[in-house]
Amino acid sequence: MEQRSGLRERKKNAMWGRLKATALQMFEERGYENVSVAEIAAAAEVSKATVFNYFPSKEDLVIGGMKHHIEDPARTVRERPLGQTPHAALRDRYLDLLEHRAPQTGLSDKPLFLQVQRLIQATPSLLISAMDYRRRSSVLLAQELIEEGNPPLTSRLVASQLLHTQHILVEVNVHHVLEGRPVDEVYSQAVSAAFHAFGLLETGIGDLMRRDTDPPAADAAFAPDGCRVGYEPGRAEAEAVLERFAGEAGDEIIEALADPGRA
């Protein structure tokens, strides 16, 4: 029975890897938005239903693994030892993951990881989904802090600062790795960056970057409320649409709307 179970598990893992590799290759060649699940199934010589058995959505073929780490920060903080702050717990956990070159730190040169990162950066919809996973992780961390008896606002601020700081560190690591720098070379820099970033959280930004020169003159193109002078919400977009349609011959109504003087 154990041998049969082991065989089934190996077959499942093999199929999972086959589908993911096929999808990533097609996405890289043609663009994520230009490949359908049906086409992936055909290329892998399986049914569309089989693909969905392993990956609930097309998006999961690329970033589904992120779902498994949404609860990591909250769990790390919940299980921290007596006397340790959330800040120290997440810092130590991040440094440990860095040492092991864990993909969630951005410090990995595995081909699959690099493919996924390139696709995320090239595909706005995937980038938005990845950002939402991070948002959900922050919400869970804040809830954990609130359940410990901390004020809701403070909990949300702390959770957001901690996880956004870690996100920037990961983003820098990914950038270096995609540039082709060896991960072992990036590692020491990543550790230094982590101590610097978490150190800022620990001590506060205080007088850091206080201006010591006169500021430039105010930009006359912007009003005091921050909007561009003369800007009317939606007008530029509407004019662009009208101009595009007016360029099509034979539509006198659209042409009149685009140029009211002709009416």
DABEL-V371198 format. One line per field, one symbol per residue. phi: phi as a letter, one per 30 degrees, with the letter a starting at -180 (. if undefined). psi: psi as a letter, one per 30 degrees, with the letter a starting at -180 (. if undefined). Layout:
# DABEL-V371198
phi: ???
psi: ???
This chain:
# DABEL-V371198
phi: .ddddddddddddddedddddddddddddcjedcbcddddedddibddddeddcbebeeddcceddedcededdddddcddeicdeeddddddddddeechdedcicbcdedddeddddddcbeddddddddddddddddddddddddjdeedddddddddddddddddddddeeddddjddddddedddddddddddddddcidhdeiddbbddddddddbdedjddeidceidddddddddddddddjcdddddddbeddd
psi: eeeeeeeeeeeeeeeeeeeeeeeeeeeeefkefgkleeeeeeefhlleeeefeejfleeffegfffefgefeeeeeeegllkfkleeeeeeeeeeeeeeghkefffikgkeeeeeeeeeeffjeeeeeeeeeeeeeeeeeeeeeeeffglkeeeeeeeeeeeeeeeeeeeeeeeeeeffgkkefefeeeeeeeeeeefeeeeflfbgkgkkglkllkkjffklfgflkkgkjkfeeeeeeeeeeeffkkfieeeeeefifff.
